[in-house]
Amino acid sequence: MSGIKQQQLRLRNETVDKLRLVLSASNHRSMSSLADEVLEQGLDQRIAAMGDDDVAARTMRSLANRNG
């Protein structure tokens, strides 16, 4: 399992409200775990959408595969 790094994020009020709404209907124990999952899924999609010739995309894919 990947390590956990404590991080403080500044989120818009609307984003927090949406997280609370989804959290109320999910099995997640905390808003942090839900936000982590949502971010991971969204970032995976963005990385996949980047072209293979994109150095940043290749780097992120290698990191994701190493830590996954």
ABEGO torsion letter per residue (X at the ends): XBBBBBBBBBBBAAAAAAAAAAAAABABABAAAAAAAAAAAAAAAAAAABBAABAAAAAAAAAAAAAX
